[in-house]
Amino acid sequence: MFVNQPNSFNTWRLRVWRTNAHKKAGSWWPAWFEWLTTHSGKKVSARPLASLPYQSITAAPGRYVQQKNS
């Protein structure tokens, strides 16, 4: 069963969903990209990495990745 938000009684039952669901060929990414394009503002440059006020401590991937549990 798929559960909705609290106090919402519009729950889906898996069997009902599978019966009514329709398979679509292709990917949802092009539709998502089109939606983003129409709902977004102009592109802006990304901020420089490790910009003020926070400087990087170590190079990626970081010290914690290389630590071993004892």
Secondary structure, 3 states (H helix, E strand, C coil): CECCCCCCCCCECHHHHHHHCCCCCCCCHHHHHHHHHHHCCCCCCCCCCCCCCCCCCCCCCCHHHHCCCC
